[in-house]
Amino acid sequence: MNDPHLEQFKRVKALTWACNLEYQDCVNNSVSLYQKWMQNPSDRSIVSPNLKSTVYCTAIAAGGEKEWNFGWNQYLASNVGSEKSLLLSSLGCTKKVWILSRYLDMAFTDGSGIRKQDAGTAFEGVARNSVGHYLAWNYIRENWEKIIDYYGSGLFTIPRLVKSATESLNTDLELKEVELFKEKYSEKLVTAKRAVDQAIERTANNIAWMNNNYMVIVQWLKDHGYYTQLNNQ
């Protein structure tokens, strides 16, 4: 017997993957739904609850300042915790570097509209972004003392920030950066000491995985006609 909930879950996952891979039909449909919502902001039924995460993120990634500002204003206007969290995360999907940089600053600034306990959600949204992940890591390195001061005694979020900023690091240079970060702030890591140690171990493991598997996968893609060489590579 088919499970309708399982089928729905699989459809949502398939759509999410398609949009993440920038499959044009998926992107176009997400942008269309988001634009309909922009034309009628009070109607939150335009986007199905199961698709909100994918639609919001995809449309904001494909759009510019106008789409981002609409999402931000909806975040400020919403009184529903789950919706606010979803929007806060999706705002990190933009591909505009200047907006991402501003958003990171907003996350750790009093009075910006982002509550202190929600800064981690905004930060993770940027860190998951292919454009934003290195911005997030650089922000941590360049603003560590500011972040520590911002949280004061509420330091439970700090390890979460370190993990999300370093999760996808996979080069020798990035490993060296994490090691230097640990050395530079050895006395100021507070609750993040274990997270930094784990980041070093994880990055080393990521490097080993890349060394063992990357070219094997590239060759398989070439052999099966799924690989396109970029002109500048």
FENPE-V308229 format. One record per backbone hydrogen bond with DSSP energy under -0.5 kcal/mol. CO is the residue of the C=O (numbers start at 1). NH is the residue of the N-H. If there is no record, write none. Layout:
co:CO nh:NH
co:CO nh:NH
This chain:
co:2 nh:4
co:3 nh:7
co:4 nh:8
co:5 nh:9
co:6 nh:10
co:7 nh:11
co:8 nh:12
co:9 nh:13
co:10 nh:14
co:11 nh:15
co:12 nh:16
co:13 nh:17
co:14 nh:18
co:15 nh:19
co:16 nh:20
co:17 nh:21
co:18 nh:23
co:19 nh:22
co:23 nh:26
co:23 nh:27
co:24 nh:28
co:25 nh:29
co:26 nh:30
co:27 nh:31
co:28 nh:32
co:29 nh:33
co:30 nh:34
co:31 nh:35
co:32 nh:36
co:33 nh:37
co:34 nh:38
co:35 nh:39
co:36 nh:40
co:37 nh:40
co:38 nh:41
co:40 nh:43
co:42 nh:44
co:43 nh:46
co:46 nh:48
co:48 nh:51
co:48 nh:52
co:49 nh:52
co:51 nh:55
co:52 nh:56
co:53 nh:57
co:54 nh:58
co:55 nh:59
co:56 nh:60
co:57 nh:61
co:58 nh:62
co:59 nh:63
co:64 nh:68
co:65 nh:69
co:66 nh:70
co:67 nh:71
co:68 nh:72
co:69 nh:73
co:70 nh:74
co:71 nh:75
co:72 nh:76
co:73 nh:77
co:74 nh:78
co:79 nh:81
co:80 nh:84
co:81 nh:85
co:82 nh:86
co:83 nh:87
co:84 nh:88
co:85 nh:89
co:86 nh:90
co:87 nh:91
co:89 nh:92
co:90 nh:93
co:91 nh:94
co:95 nh:97
co:96 nh:100
co:97 nh:101
co:98 nh:102
co:99 nh:103
co:100 nh:104
co:101 nh:105
co:102 nh:106
co:103 nh:107
co:104 nh:108
co:105 nh:108
co:106 nh:109
co:109 nh:112
co:113 nh:115
co:115 nh:118
co:115 nh:119
co:116 nh:119
co:118 nh:121
co:118 nh:122
co:119 nh:123
co:120 nh:124
co:121 nh:125
co:122 nh:126
co:123 nh:127
co:124 nh:128
co:126 nh:129
co:129 nh:133
co:132 nh:136
co:133 nh:137
co:134 nh:138
co:135 nh:139
co:136 nh:140
co:137 nh:141
co:138 nh:142
co:139 nh:143
co:143 nh:147
co:144 nh:148
co:145 nh:149
co:146 nh:150
co:147 nh:151
co:148 nh:152
co:151 nh:154
co:153 nh:155
co:154 nh:157
co:155 nh:158
co:155 nh:159
co:157 nh:161
co:158 nh:162
co:159 nh:163
co:160 nh:164
co:161 nh:165
co:162 nh:166
co:163 nh:167
co:166 nh:169
co:171 nh:175
co:172 nh:176
co:173 nh:177
co:174 nh:178
co:175 nh:179
co:176 nh:180
co:177 nh:181
co:178 nh:182
co:179 nh:183
co:180 nh:184
co:181 nh:185
co:183 nh:186
co:185 nh:188
co:189 nh:192
co:190 nh:193
co:192 nh:196
co:193 nh:197
co:194 nh:198
co:195 nh:199
co:196 nh:200
co:197 nh:201
co:198 nh:202
co:199 nh:203
co:200 nh:204
co:201 nh:205
co:202 nh:206
co:203 nh:207
co:204 nh:208
co:205 nh:209
co:206 nh:210
co:207 nh:211
co:208 nh:212
co:209 nh:213
co:210 nh:214
co:213 nh:217
co:214 nh:218
co:215 nh:219
co:216 nh:220
co:217 nh:221
co:218 nh:222
co:219 nh:223
co:220 nh:224
co:221 nh:226
co:221 nh:227
co:222 nh:225
co:230 nh:233
